[in-house]
Amino acid sequence: MQSDIDRSEGDVNLGSRRADWQATHIDTATRALLDEDARWFLHQSMSTPCLNALEGAQGSWLTDLAGRRILDFHGNSLHQVGYGHPKVMAAMRQTLETLPFSPRRYTNRPAIELARRLCTAAPMDEAKLLFAPGGTAAIGMALKLARLVTGRFKTLSMWDAFHGASLDAISIGGEAVFRKGIGPLLPGTEHVPPCDPAQCVFGCGGTCALRCVDYIDYCMRKEGDIAAVVVETIRCTDVQIPPLDYYRRLRQICDRHGALLILDEIPIALGRTGHLFAIERYGIEPDMIVIGKGLGGGSMPLAALIARSRFDVGQHISLGHYTHEKNPLACAAGLAVLDVIEEEQLLQRSRRLGGEVTAYLEDARCEAISSVRSAGLLVGIELKDTATRSAQDLAEAVLYRCLSDGISFKVGQGNVLVLAPPLNIDEEDLWWALGRIVDAVKEASRT
Ligand SMILES: Cc1ncc(COP(=O)(O)O)c(C=O)c1O
């Protein structure tokens, strides 16, 4: 049995399968570099020891030190437009030549233009934003702004959620691997079960009756002074997709109790789910949205807290004050990403390919697949126990078999294969990889 820690958002990096895989795939030069990595980096769960070392990243493909190509369905969820997109590179190169940095006290055109475009596109009546050098930092700003706006400090967030690795973010996050033994965490950060139709703890029994939302209502009533509900609109790590009514009800409840609704869309905004902002599919207006990852074009660290304009009440206090709060290079990359999404019609492509992939996986009829969940090109294949193997064991076997074939993806919660390819992936590459993944699942469930 895996513990909660083993089953959290990343795949396990200390298992025997990993060691076996490395024994057959890692050459001497790469081994030496991996040892050097282990020598100099502080070790931490889920990042060390590393599996392999890279030399290149281009489009949808990574190249390792030995020259092997790996189709990347993982990408830390930041490669919506792939790696090294020519438009993104050109925009960055040009800005690097002319304005490599913009110190505080000054502003610059790329930052203002990116702010204007994101705020105009955000599903809010009127929005303003702050940039930050990473998603976690932007979440921290959201929490501070919620305190400022409401005069309250308590939050409700979801068990098993991930909002970043800093102390404030792990306080609202719900994953054991980040929280265990590191407290005390922020006071007033209460947790509730997420809307997880696949494994509903309220016993909704397959047809979601939104009892989880009733419970949030109950908690809000009992506490009476919740500042904000913080939630990943669609959870990326194991592809949890709440039903359409979830956010309509949550919006009503937040309004009724005077709480803000803060959405974490760091890995899933910018087209992953077929919309620029994932909440668009639900047709409600949140109070704040946090985005990041792909906003930096797959190269630059950049995130944004987008909030209703009327929450512009922090003049007297620093919400972020980050050195890179208006980095022109990162913002130029962000502008290029928005252009590429528009010009290559990636929202439509994400929806179309996501639908086709889901149909293909459902047709594949693998006994080990218990469900396929998707929103655009975010696809989760949940595996179940077979007569001979646990779902977690199957998922690991499939992962390492696919890595041998040159396909990388993430495993969420121990048994969900999470496929998140670039939205502009070549269709030939996509279908080749899916064929291999299905074959690997079938093969693993036969043995
Ligand atoms: C849902 C979610 N929130 C927050 C974060 C933290 O973002 P960052 O790593 O840029 O700090 C992540 C990163 O994986 C994420 O997936």
The ligand as a Gaussian input file, in Angstrom:
#p B3LYP/6-31G(d) Opt

LIG

0 1
 C       -2.263000      24.332000      -9.190000
 C       -0.905000      24.944000      -8.903000
 N       -0.843000      26.008000      -8.090000
 C        0.345000      26.586000      -7.803000
 C        1.529000      26.109000      -8.321000
 C        2.847000      26.766000      -7.957000
 O        3.395000      27.435000      -9.051000
 P        4.964000      27.750000      -9.070000
 O        5.686000      26.451000      -9.135000
 O        5.155000      28.598000     -10.299000
 O        5.278000      28.504000      -7.825000
 C        1.503000      24.990000      -9.166000
 C        2.758000      24.414000      -9.699000
 O        2.844000      23.276000     -10.078000
 C        0.254000      24.397000      -9.473000
 O        0.177000      23.324000     -10.269000

